[in-house]
């Protein structure tokens, strides 16, 4: 039976980056994903924020033009609040190509990526699959999404608070739009969150997300209704693709690691509880996860696992968790109109700009821990 140092379940951005970093530390790493193609089943809009673009080496040719303007609309769609940054704050990626780039980078580092293999379960390092022979894994990284099976099998925490999101993606004619991020606060179509329109210069992304218990007519119907007159949407110039899936918004989970493995990405709840952005958190937590996993696999020192502490990470986001509860309580058009009115004032605009254009990262990696994991000799 094949034995690996680390098995990564899930070939999303978090899983592939963690696998790459672990393979660069000379560990025997295997990645499995149930999808046969990484361009299938994409669930993210692919919006990268400025701090991510500054801190990580993302391929520029896979990113759309910089976006500096955000327009916040009330339910009436009248008189949106325009917030403008003096820097490029967002860029939308071609996520199918980004996944392929990450796939190639992981394999180039020495990781083996196997697609079309579904994780079944794991017990005491024995891992079963549908579509492949079982393996023995010294350590398992759960990067298998918001409803992680790995988390349950390892006895770690699981996500319990979700939004559900869906979007339409389609080509647009070149030069027909001005880069901007249109956000509509309307609980009739996006209860507890937003409707949005943004494009990457080649494709428009039109989406809604909200609490599923409040979407009485179903998210597909709400998305179609929103897309019919969504502000800033360009006419389709080609076939329409649909995306969607759950978005954990309960914050980073508390118990993220045990001697059998750890969680990264959506499986770890590494999504901003306020903005529901997950790309920056997944990249940052992958750095920390790889350092912790490598240190533990090489030494067997369970003290390394305590560095990957969800309690500590959650403590930095109490304010965002509180604002998430406030946001969740906006369930009527009148309340949404009132909220936008508050944001029109100086203090409200400052708060909105801080949330949308702020420099805060999620989470900050301890460089000394990373160095320790890299430099510690194998045993």
C-alpha angles and dihedrals in degrees: 000000000000116000124200133184093225131013115199114200110204130035099218122122094281095047096045094046092048090049092050093050092047093048089050085059089060096254123143101248130183125186123197130187131175092224118093091207127031089216089067124084097017109175104179132080088221099233111164118195126221096257091056092048090050096048104038132056101239118171105260095208090062093056128084126228121301117270119214102162126076120185117199114201129195119220090271089059087222126132100359120205109247117208116187127192126202088226136053102270102177140025125183116223133212091243097193088058092042090055091049090049090051090046091054092045092052093049092045088055090054104265118134113227117199118188129194092040120121120208111232107177146312134222127175091342095311107122125192127201139187106233100022143052117272122261137204111236125191089203135009127211113203108213093148101122141261095319096046119191089191091059091055094046092050093046093242127140120284132209115262105169117069145169117201118221136190134176144181118230122191140154119266131201112267116259096013097112139050112226108258139138111233114198122184120197102204120138091197090072103016111027109196095003141036147282112230145191123192135146138205095215091267106042133037120221116205116178151153133202135181147130109313094218089063095048096087096167094045131259096265092057092046092049092051091048092050094045092054092074105006112155115250096015117144122213115267114261095187146359120337121235123198125213133179149143147138122307117203111222103169092098130246110334118248102228106047104152143039134165090276097053151303142244132246137180120002090349087065093045088249094161127112104259091214107040096024090226113152109169098079094045093048093053094046095045090048089062091053094041093052092049093050095043093048093047092049097044091050098046108020087226106149088197086077090064092058088067089068093068121161092194091062093047093048092053091069093058106048090117093052092047089052091049089049089059090049091049091048090056094061098097104145132062090237091055091048092050089050091050092052090048089056090051091055091071124085095258092045093050090048091052092047092048091049092052095043101035103024126133097226116125130205111248122351114225118225103237092202090058091051091050091047092053093047097046100041108106119240117259 
